Amino acid sequence: MELRHLRYFVAVAETLNVRRAAERLHVSQPPLSRQLRDLEEEMGARLFVRTKQGMQLTEAGRFFLKETREILAKTQRALDTVQSAKRGEIGRLTLAYDGSFSDPRLTRVIRQFRQRFPAVDLTFSEMPTHQQIRELLDQHIDLGYLGLRFTELEKELQFEFVSNPAVWLVLPPGHRLARQRKIRLPSLANEPFVAPPRTAFRYRELLLQYCRAAGFEPRMVHESNNGQCMLEMVSAGMGVAVVPESFRRLFAIEVEYRPLALTKSPLEIHIAWHRENHSPVLRSFLEMFREQVHPAGERG
């Protein structure tokens, strides 16, 4: 028994006329009659009887019609689900972001995506960059929002550039450099630094490179585990810190922010996913994210 047999039966049962059913199904009448006879033989029961009033369903036919309609409806729902999954409209998506590199565009896309695809089970969590890399390699998350690009991992992970966020110098209240509107790196040669954790080694490397290019070795005398701790150490007068511009929005801590005079920000924000992740849901999210981050008028 095939699905077409069930569709043939329903068409005849609803019209109680083989000719009209054949027209609805766009098939010729003799093969349709033959298929009905084959179906009755396979079922071992008469489904139709002919009376003076015309074609009628038997008791078995009425029960079979009810079950057949349910089968066809479930089949259609299954087909619709498959097509929705293919289009990335249902499924699961796990995202992670590094809280140090907050970007309102990311949360805006997540909000829009949830509104457009409410059937997608989307989870969104804060995770340091180094942990995101591990989770991406193990395929425990679908997409990471990272503060750096790891070129040695590009065989496994796909990276896509998002932006170069500005970095700012954070000073304790009343610091002598706060009188300047913009700070040049050489001015920090004798300052103690509050550094990001060693797990954020790429960011530390970049900071070292920029300071060395300015002619000095930064004294990283204190280390913190997160952005808030960094700013609290600076506020307590324990040193200065170079942080993403987003910190100005994220933390209400008594510190002084000043822009750094750099030709280019050392930070590069990327999104990343595993090259073997072919999820249609991920593809749908990436398309929406690109539309938000790189509008049509700004694309190269």
Protein Blocks (a to p, Z undefined) as FASTA:
>chain_A
ZZklmmmmmmmmmnopaklmmmmnopafklmmmmmmmmmmmnopafbdcdfkbccddfkl
mmmmmmmmmmmmmmmmmmmmmmmmmnopaccddddddfklgcfklmmmmmmmmmmmmmbc
cddddddfklmmmmmmnopafbdcdfbdcfklmmmpccddfbdcdddddddehiaklmpm
bdcfklmmmpccddddfklmmlmmmmmmmmmmnopacddfbccfbfklmmmmmmnopacc
dddfklmmmpccdddddddddfbdfbdcdddddfklccfklmmmmmmmmmmmmgfklpZZ
